[in-house]
Amino acid sequence: MTTLPARRTLPPKRGGLIAAIVVGAIAIGTAVPTILHYYGPWASDSSASASPALTVPGFGNRVVADPNIEKLQQRVKDQPNDFVSEISLANAYLQKVREVGDPTYYTKAEEVLALAAKAQPGDGELFASQGILALGRHDFALALTLGKQALAIDNERARYYGVVSDAQIELGDYEGAINNLQEMVNRKPDFASFSRVAYARELTGDPEGAIEAMQTAIEAGSSVPENLAWAHVQIGNLQFNLGQYDAADKEYALALGQFANYATALGGQAQVAAARGELDRAKDLYTQAFDRIPLSTFAIALGDIAAKQGDTATAQRQYGLVRSLDKLYTANGQNTDLELALFFADHKLSLDEALQRARAGYAARPSVHGADVLAWTLYQSGKPQEAQQYATESLKLGSRDPLLLFHAGMIAKANGDAASAKEMLGFVAATNPGFSLLFADDAAAALKELS
């Protein structure tokens, strides 16, 4: 029988932020709801701003002018071998992925970093920026190597520890990640380090403590509006998972106040509306979010709403966009195995391909969320017994994420473990019954059957 973890005591603020994570060497991995994954900010400040002309194939022109990037582009053109300008431009491109969602900026960053490598091939900043690029593309083994190379050159730079710890989390080395996160906080207790503390707390089953740490990150401040907006969205997501819809809505509104038309905040408001049964409002908000940044997450959600409303044709068109977007991501070097496997598994599409990609994704990214995706894909493919070991692995950190608990509960039910299934599905129903537009009814029906 699988037992839900006991609720953790909130650790003290600031000085003791990491302590509760380190005790007992608890391992630390977020769900994989979108093909474009957003990592936490890399510093409390950044030179990154908006972008040059941006066109997303198949979605019309989305042109955003950015004086900062244009200035850096001109400087790199006029002053060959200007390492500082090249690194600054690469980091601006990486920030821009977060702001506009266009993965072609990964390719732009790669090209500029190749120039920087010729100028100063053994520089720690080069390795760190290359590591950030590798993280964005989900090449976590490469990111770890690059982060360690940066640390070997300068072990006092806080952001180098961030690169290493982020990679270790996705590779399942939670003890190593915690140790490096502690080193990061020790050297620079700022927005970037506190936001990572929040993520670690979330993964170890302490969403309340995660909210506290993210609020501390906001208090530490950042001159980059997107960073602060991102932090409010993370708090909103945590509150949503706890079933606190009003509080989540307020955080998403704060994010929009920091960064106008912030797509992930609009998506957050949409998920709250959907959980409340306000499907027309949810559809409008997801459409606004998709128009801002054409993420697969938003396309999938719009498809799910259409399916719920009986509009099968629209649902299929939205799901078809996911394939098109995936081609754009993979063309720019991003590994989307886990994300696409989860989409296929959720909708019972191309299950042979889904399982192949889930296994490959887990092999490259053996985190708790990699285990969750593989477990769910196996279950949806009619292999609940094999799914059980990965479902158990997905909960080894004590997660209270309702989606992970729903997956594990359904797998336990299929394997005849009614007690575990009832406990996990009961927890989801009591905490956040509207956790998923796609599966809330299934969770309620399964729990009713078990009862």
Rosetta blueprint (number, residue, H / E / L):
1 M L
2 T L
3 T L
4 L L
5 P L
6 A L
7 R L
8 R L
9 T L
10 L L
11 P L
12 P L
13 K L
14 R H
15 G H
16 G H
17 L L
18 I L
19 A H
20 A H
21 I H
22 V H
23 V H
24 G H
25 A H
26 I L
27 A L
28 I L
29 G L
30 T L
31 A L
32 V L
33 P L
34 T L
35 I L
36 L L
37 H L
38 Y L
39 Y L
40 G L
41 P L
42 W L
43 A L
44 S L
45 D L
46 S L
47 S L
48 A L
49 S L
50 A L
51 S L
52 P L
53 A E
54 L E
55 T E
56 V L
57 P L
58 G L
59 F L
60 G L
61 N E
62 R E
63 V E
64 V L
65 A L
66 D L
67 P H
68 N H
69 I H
70 E H
71 K H
72 L H
73 Q H
74 Q H
75 R H
76 V H
77 K H
78 D H
79 Q L
80 P L
81 N L
82 D L
83 F H
84 V H
85 S H
86 E H
87 I H
88 S H
89 L H
90 A H
91 N H
92 A H
93 Y H
94 L H
95 Q H
96 K H
97 V H
98 R H
99 E H
100 V H
101 G L
102 D L
103 P L
104 T H
105 Y H
106 Y H
107 T H
108 K H
109 A H
110 E H
111 E H
112 V H
113 L H
114 A H
115 L H
116 A H
117 A H
118 K H
119 A H
120 Q L
121 P L
122 G L
123 D L
124 G H
125 E H
126 L H
127 F H
128 A H
129 S H
130 Q H
131 G H
132 I H
133 L H
134 A H
135 L H
136 G H
137 R L
138 H L
139 D L
140 F H
141 A H
142 L H
143 A H
144 L H
145 T H
146 L H
147 G H
148 K H
149 Q H
150 A H
151 L H
152 A H
153 I H
154 D L
155 N L
156 E L
157 R L
158 A H
159 R H
160 Y H
161 Y H
162 G H
163 V H
164 V H
165 S H
166 D H
167 A H
168 Q H
169 I H
170 E H
171 L L
172 G L
173 D L
174 Y H
175 E H
176 G H
177 A H
178 I H
179 N H
180 N H
181 L H
182 Q H
183 E H
184 M H
185 V H
186 N H
187 R H
188 K L
189 P L
190 D L
191 F H
192 A H
193 S H
194 F H
195 S H
196 R H
197 V H
198 A H
199 Y H
200 A H
201 R H
202 E H
203 L H
204 T L
205 G L
206 D L
207 P H
208 E H
209 G H
210 A H
211 I H
212 E H
213 A H
214 M H
215 Q H
216 T H
217 A H
218 I H
219 E H
220 A H
221 G L
222 S L
223 S L
224 V L
225 P H
226 E H
227 N H
228 L H
229 A H
230 W H
231 A H
232 H H
233 V H
234 Q H
235 I H
236 G H
237 N H
238 L H
239 Q H
240 F H
241 N H
242 L L
243 G L
244 Q L
245 Y H
246 D H
247 A H
248 A H
249 D H
250 K H
251 E H
252 Y H
253 A H
254 L H
255 A H
256 L H
257 G H
258 Q H
259 F L
260 A L
261 N L
262 Y L
263 A H
264 T H
265 A H
266 L H
267 G H
268 G H
269 Q H
270 A H
271 Q H
272 V H
273 A H
274 A H
275 A H
276 R L
277 G L
278 E L
279 L H
280 D H
281 R H
282 A H
283 K H
284 D H
285 L H
286 Y H
287 T H
288 Q H
289 A H
290 F H
291 D H
292 R H
293 I L
294 P L
295 L L
296 S H
297 T H
298 F H
299 A H
300 I H
301 A H
302 L H
303 G H
304 D H
305 I H
306 A H
307 A H
308 K H
309 Q L
310 G L
311 D L
312 T H
313 A H
314 T H
315 A H
316 Q H
317 R H
318 Q H
319 Y H
320 G H
321 L H
322 V H
323 R H
324 S H
325 L H
326 D H
327 K H
328 L H
329 Y H
330 T H
331 A H
332 N L
333 G L
334 Q L
335 N L
336 T L
337 D H
338 L H
339 E H
340 L H
341 A H
342 L H
343 F H
344 F H
345 A H
346 D H
347 H H
348 K L
349 L L
350 S L
351 L H
352 D H
353 E H
354 A H
355 L H
356 Q H
357 R H
358 A H
359 R H
360 A H
361 G H
362 Y H
363 A H
364 A H
365 R L
366 P L
367 S L
368 V H
369 H H
370 G H
371 A H
372 D H
373 V H
374 L H
375 A H
376 W H
377 T H
378 L H
379 Y H
380 Q H
381 S L
382 G L
383 K L
384 P H
385 Q H
386 E H
387 A H
388 Q H
389 Q H
390 Y H
391 A H
392 T H
393 E H
394 S H
395 L L
396 K L
397 L L
398 G L
399 S L
400 R L
401 D L
402 P H
403 L H
404 L H
405 L H
406 F H
407 H H
408 A H
409 G H
410 M H
411 I H
412 A H
413 K H
414 A H
415 N L
416 G L
417 D L
418 A H
419 A H
420 S H
421 A H
422 K H
423 E H
424 M H
425 L H
426 G H
427 F H
428 V H
429 A H
430 A H
431 T H
432 N L
433 P L
434 G L
435 F L
436 S L
437 L L
438 L L
439 F L
440 A H
441 D H
442 D H
443 A H
444 A H
445 A H
446 A H
447 L H
448 K H
449 E H
450 L H
451 S L
